[in-house]
Amino acid sequence: MPAPKGKPPKGILNGPPVLGVPDSATLRGRLLAQLTDTDDLLTWAKISLPLKNSLQETDARLVEAAYEKRLELAAANAEEARPEPNYAEGSASEAKSQPVATRPGKAQPAQAGDGR
């Protein structure tokens, strides 16, 4: 009995056709070279990930692994470049300028010159 027309069977997406082995290897090499040469990973992903979906499975996994590694490296570099907060600097002056919390019903001591 032929499959009904309409929606593809569950789990099958309408994606680009999978390339043959030689073409997949060529595209894999091009994507990996571009990934190595770029600092703009978001733009690379927007352009290259749809192309990656046409690769043979082993080639696609190699590109995914390289992208993940590159993304982790970029995140680590960004974390190292972020200056650490200096909590000791300015803490005494900040403490003086902070309002003092009081409990309701407790009288605050009168300040000199405030007319109390």
C-alpha positions in Angstrom: 0.0 0.0 0.0 1.6 3.4 -1.0 2.3 6.0 1.7 -0.4 8.7 1.9 0.5 12.0 0.4 0.8 15.2 2.5 3.0 15.4 5.5 6.3 13.4 5.5 6.5 10.6 8.1 7.3 11.7 11.6 11.0 12.5 12.0 11.7 13.2 8.4 12.3 16.9 7.6 12.4 18.7 4.3 16.1 19.4 4.3 18.7 19.8 1.7 19.8 16.6 -0.1 22.8 14.9 1.4 25.9 15.4 -0.7 28.0 12.5 -2.1 31.1 11.6 -0.2 33.6 13.6 -2.3 31.4 16.7 -2.4 30.7 16.4 1.4 34.5 16.2 2.1 35.1 19.3 0.0 32.4 21.3 1.7 33.6 20.0 5.1 37.1 21.3 4.4 35.7 24.7 3.3 33.5 25.1 6.4 36.4 24.2 8.7 38.7 26.6 7.0 36.2 29.4 7.2 35.6 28.6 10.9 39.3 28.8 11.6 39.6 32.2 9.9 36.6 34.0 11.5 36.1 35.8 14.7 32.3 36.3 14.0 31.0 32.9 15.1 27.3 34.0 14.9 27.6 35.1 11.3 29.5 31.9 10.5 26.8 29.8 12.1 24.0 31.5 10.3 25.6 30.9 6.9 27.3 27.6 7.5 25.0 25.5 9.6 22.4 25.1 6.9 25.2 24.0 4.6 26.4 21.6 7.3 23.1 19.9 7.1 23.8 18.7 3.6 27.1 16.9 4.6 27.5 13.2 5.2 26.9 12.4 8.9 30.6 11.9 9.7 31.6 15.2 8.1 28.7 17.0 9.8 29.8 15.7 13.2 33.3 16.9 12.6 32.1 20.4 11.7 29.8 20.4 14.8 32.6 19.4 17.1 35.0 22.0 15.6 32.3 24.7 16.1 31.6 23.7 19.7 35.3 23.7 20.5 35.7 27.2 18.9 32.7 28.5 20.8 34.0 27.2 24.1 37.4 28.8 23.3 35.7 32.2 22.5 33.7 32.0 25.7 36.8 31.3 27.8 38.7 34.2 26.1 35.7 36.5 26.8 35.7 35.4 30.5 39.5 36.1 30.8 39.1 39.5 29.2 36.4 40.6 31.7 37.9 42.6 34.5 37.4 41.2 38.0 35.5 43.5 40.4 37.7 45.2 43.0 35.6 44.9 46.1 38.2 46.5 48.4 38.4 49.7 46.3 35.9 52.4 47.4 34.1 50.2 49.9 34.7 52.7 52.8 33.3 55.6 50.8 30.4 53.5 49.6 29.5 52.4 53.1 29.4 56.1 54.2 27.0 57.0 51.4 24.6 54.0 52.0 21.4 54.8 53.8 21.0 53.2 57.2 18.0 50.9 57.5 16.0 51.3 60.7 13.2 49.2 62.2 9.7 50.7 62.2 8.9 52.4 65.5 12.6 53.0 66.4 13.6 56.6 66.6 16.7 57.6 64.8 19.2 59.7 66.7 19.0 63.4 66.0 21.7 64.8 63.7 23.3 68.1 64.7 21.6 71.0 63.0 18.4 69.1 61.9 16.1 71.0 64.2 15.0 68.2 66.5 
